């Protein structure tokens, strides 16, 4: 499990709002949604924010002996994330989905009954999972996608498939799956003002000024790719620390770009 502690504040963008619309529609109507976008634009981070995955994942992977989680933490949790591995098979996907659903339902039921530890086990099992988000869905073969569709229909839950650009065409050509699709969202790069907000969120604990020219240069060298913005921010922080710099300028961005295989645009040498 990846370490998700000490994350910067999540920045709400227009793309995340559209992603919320996608998830809510799929959850409420119990159909399949498709979300595609270039690597690093923020699809997975939006899914984790929507599902409260930073809270849920570690609890799902570390079963508790006693139900002692305050209900306020999980009272609105109805979404789980599944990421298939590169060598996924029908059997592995089917068993992983079944196991995830069971663990999710048990976790939420225990949390809601934490104040009645002696009674929760006497209650009949309840179903709390309403939406399943599958990240890296392009890894799924056609038979595995059919398993996902059957899982959705059998358990009456919505599904969101997150994949790379072009994945939507593959779904479009699978009539038996495409008929269950009710929403498609292309996750695009953040706008300039959103990119600035993301940068400021990453530097919020430090006394640093970010010039407009630096934001424009970062937008150029990263093509507004959020993951590349994170990478270049880490390199700029190192340079700032070594040189006691408190103002992020376009020149500093150029210096940081040297070690990240990023182009500063036409006519500019790094």
C-alpha positions in Angstrom: 0.0 0.0 0.0 1.4 3.4 -0.9 2.0 5.9 1.8 -0.6 8.6 1.5 0.2 10.5 4.7 1.1 14.2 4.9 -0.5 14.9 1.5 -1.0 18.5 0.5 -4.5 20.0 0.5 -6.6 18.6 -2.3 -7.5 21.3 -4.9 -11.0 21.1 -6.3 -10.9 21.7 -10.1 -13.6 21.7 -12.8 -12.4 18.2 -13.9 -12.9 16.9 -10.3 -16.5 18.4 -10.3 -17.2 16.6 -13.6 -15.8 13.4 -12.1 -18.1 13.8 -9.1 -21.0 14.1 -11.5 -19.9 10.9 -13.2 -19.6 9.0 -9.9 -22.9 10.2 -8.5 -24.8 9.4 -11.8 -23.3 5.8 -11.9 -24.0 5.3 -8.2 -27.6 6.5 -8.3 -28.5 4.8 -11.6 -26.4 1.6 -11.1 -24.7 1.8 -14.5 -21.2 1.9 -15.8 -19.3 5.1 -16.4 -16.0 5.6 -18.3 -13.3 8.2 -17.5 -10.2 8.6 -19.5 -7.3 11.0 -19.4 -3.5 11.2 -19.9 -1.3 9.8 -17.2 -0.7 12.3 -14.4 -3.8 14.6 -14.9 -5.3 13.7 -11.6 -7.8 10.9 -12.3 -6.7 8.6 -9.5 -6.4 11.4 -7.0 -9.9 12.5 -7.8 -11.1 9.0 -7.3 -9.3 8.7 -3.9 -10.8 12.1 -2.8 -14.3 11.1 -3.8 -14.2 7.7 -2.1 -12.3 8.8 1.1 -9.9 6.1 0.1 -7.1 7.5 2.3 -9.3 6.6 5.3 -10.7 3.3 4.0 -7.8 1.6 2.3 -5.6 1.1 5.4 -8.6 -0.1 7.4 -9.6 -2.6 4.7 -6.1 -4.0 4.6 -5.7 -4.2 8.4 -8.7 -6.0 9.9 -9.5 -4.8 13.4 -10.2 -7.0 16.4 -12.8 -4.7 17.8 -15.3 -2.4 16.1 -14.2 0.9 17.6 -14.3 3.4 14.7 -16.6 6.4 15.4 -19.5 6.3 12.9 -18.9 9.9 11.8 -15.7 8.8 9.9 -17.5 6.3 7.7 -21.1 7.3 7.7 -20.9 8.6 4.1 -18.6 5.9 2.7 -20.1 4.0 -0.1 -17.3 3.7 -2.7 -14.3 1.4 -3.0 -11.4 1.4 -5.4 -9.9 -1.6 -7.1 -6.8 -1.6 -9.2 -6.1 -4.8 -11.2 -2.6 -5.9 -11.7 -0.9 -6.4 -15.0 -1.5 -10.1 -15.1 -5.1 -10.2 -14.0 -7.3 -13.1 -14.9 -11.0 -13.8 -14.7 -10.5 -15.8 -11.5 -8.3 -13.2 -9.9 -10.6 -10.3 -10.8 -13.7 -12.2 -9.7 -12.2 -13.2 -6.3 -10.7 -9.8 -5.7 -14.0 -8.0 -6.3 -15.9 -10.4 -4.0 -13.3 -10.1 -1.3 -13.3 -6.3 -1.5 -17.1 -6.1 -1.3 -17.3 -8.4 1.7 -14.5 -6.5 3.6 -16.1 -3.1 2.7 -19.5 -4.1 4.0 -18.2 -5.6 7.2 -16.0 -2.6 7.9 -18.8 -0.1 7.5 -21.2 -2.2 9.5 -18.7 -2.6 12.3 -18.1 1.2 12.3 -21.8 2.0 12.4 -22.2 -0.3 15.4 -19.0 0.5 17.2 -21.0 1.6 20.3 -22.7 -1.8 20.4 -19.7 -4.1 20.0 -21.5 -7.0 21.6 -24.5 -6.7 19.2 -23.0 -5.9 15.8 -22.2 -9.5 15.1 -25.8 -10.5 15.7 -27.1 -8.2 13.0 -27.7 -9.7 9.5 -25.1 -8.7 6.9 -26.0 -5.4 5.2 -24.8 -4.1 1.9 -23.1 -0.7 1.9 -21.0 -0.7 -1.3 -22.8 1.4 -3.9 -20.1 2.3 -6.3 -16.9 0.5 -7.5 -14.2 2.6 -9.1 -11.7 0.5 -11.2 -8.4 2.3 -11.8 -6.1 1.3 -14.7 -9.1 -0.4 -16.3 -7.3 -0.7 -19.6 -5.5 -3.6 -18.0 -8.7 -5.7 -18.0 -9.2 -8.1 -20.8 -12.6 -8.4 -22.5 -13.6 -11.4 -20.4 -12.5 -9.5 -17.2 -14.6 -6.6 -18.3 -17.6 -9.0 -18.6 -16.9 -10.1 -15.0 -17.1 -6.5 -13.9 -20.4 -6.0 -15.7 -21.8 -9.2 -14.2 -20.6 -8.1 -10.7 -22.3 -4.7 -11.2 -25.6 -6.3 -12.2 -25.6 -9.0 -9.6 -24.9 -6.7 -6.7 -26.8 -3.7 -8.1 -23.9 -1.2 -7.8 -22.5 1.4 -10.1 -19.1 1.1 -11.7 -16.6 3.7 -12.9 -13.8 2.5 -15.3 -10.8 4.8 -15.3 -8.4 4.3 -18.2 -5.9 5.8 -20.6 -7.0 7.8 -23.7 -8.4 5.4 -26.3 -9.9 3.1 -23.7 -13.4 4.5 -24.5 -13.2 3.3 -28.1 -12.5 -0.2 -26.8 -15.6 0.0 -24.6 -17.6 1.4 -27.5 -16.8 -1.6 -29.7 -18.0 -4.1 -27.0 -21.7 -3.9 -27.5 -22.6 -6.1 -24.5 -20.7 -3.8 -22.2 -21.3 -0.5 -24.0 -25.1 -0.9 -23.5 -24.5 -0.6 -19.8 -22.5 2.7 -20.1 -24.4 5.8 -19.1 -21.7 8.4 -18.6 -18.3 9.3 -20.2 -15.9 11.9 -18.9 -12.6 12.9 -20.5 -10.3 14.1 -17.7 -8.4 17.1 -19.0 -5.5 19.1 -17.6 -6.1 21.9 -15.1 -6.5 25.5 -16.1 -3.9 28.1 -15.3 -5.6 29.3 -12.1 -6.1 25.8 -11.0 -2.5 25.0 -11.6 -1.5 27.9 -9.4 -3.8 26.7 -6.7 -2.2 23.2 -6.9 1.3 24.8 -6.6 0.3 27.0 -3.7 -1.2 23.9 -1.9 2.1 22.2 -2.2 4.0 25.2 -0.8 1.5 26.2 1.8 3.7 25.4 4.7 6.6 27.5 3.5 7.1 31.2 3.1 7.5 31.2 -0.6 6.2 33.6 -3.3 5.3 32.1 -6.7 5.6 34.6 -9.6 3.2 34.6 -12.5 6.0 33.9 -14.9 7.0 30.8 -13.0 3.4 29.5 -13.2 3.4 30.1 -17.0 6.8 28.3 -17.3 5.6 25.4 -15.2 2.5 25.1 -17.4 4.7 25.0 -20.5 7.3 22.5 -19.3 4.8 20.1 -17.7 2.0 20.6 -20.3 -0.2 21.1 -17.2 0.4 17.5 -16.1 -0.3 17.4 -12.4 2.2 14.6 -11.7 4.9 16.5 -13.5 4.0 19.6 -11.5 4.5 17.5 -8.3 7.8 16.3 -9.6 9.1 19.7 -10.5 7.9 21.1 -7.2 10.0 18.6 -5.3 13.1 19.6 -7.4 12.4 23.3 -6.9 12.1 22.7 -3.2 15.5 21.1 -3.2 17.0 24.0 -5.1 15.3 26.5 -2.8 16.7 24.8 0.3 20.2 24.6 -1.0 20.3 28.3 -2.1 17.9 29.9 0.5 15.5 31.0 -2.2 12.1 32.3 -1.2 10.8 33.4 -4.6 10.0 30.9 -7.3 10.8 32.5 -10.7 10.7 31.3 -14.3 14.5 30.9 -14.2 14.2 28.6 -11.1 11.7 26.5 -13.1 14.3 26.2 -15.9 16.9 25.1 -13.5 14.6 22.4 -11.9 13.7 21.2 -15.4 17.2 20.2 -16.2 17.0 17.0 -14.1 13.5 16.0 -15.1 13.8 15.6 -18.9 11.3 18.4 -19.4 11.4 20.8 -22.3 11.1 24.6 -21.6 9.6 25.2 -25.1 10.8 26.4 -28.4 13.7 28.9 -28.4 14.6 28.2 -24.8 17.7 26.2 -24.0 17.9 24.4 -20.6 
